[in-house]
Amino acid sequence: MSNPLFEVTPSMVGLSSATEAGVSAAQGASAGTASAALVGILEMAGDVTSIAFANALRAAGAAYVGAIAEHTTQRGMFAGAQGIAGATFEAVEVGQEAALALRTAL
């Protein structure tokens, strides 16, 4: 039995949640692996220009690592919210089917 306001398939919401969780984990692993290369930049020489350029690259790398960490966290929270929504819709569907069965039996 479907909710009259929303057409939701709880199992598909659960699948979407699992997909989002997987993507979040993959992004986190990828960012973790790449972070050393992004922030561990060495100067090509000891001159001021090389040092300034390496510092700029480190800053850009650190900004990227921070942004991807935030994105990964948000995606993980979204996956959790989807999981809760899927379970809630499933519980509502079970309740509606039980209520329908009771009405039909009476």
C-alpha angles and dihedrals in degrees: 000000000000130000106256092225099045133033101216132163104203094201090056091050088052091049090050089050091052091048092051091048090051093049090048092052092047092049091049092050092046093049091046091052094046097042095085091055092046098051102025096075116153125209115253090219139355096258123115094251094053091048092048092047093049090049090051091050091048090051092050090048092049091049090052093048090050093048094047090047090054092045092049091050092049092048090050091051090049089053090052092049090050090051091053091046092051092049091047093051089048091052091048091050091051090049092049092049091049091049091049091049091051093048091048092048093052 
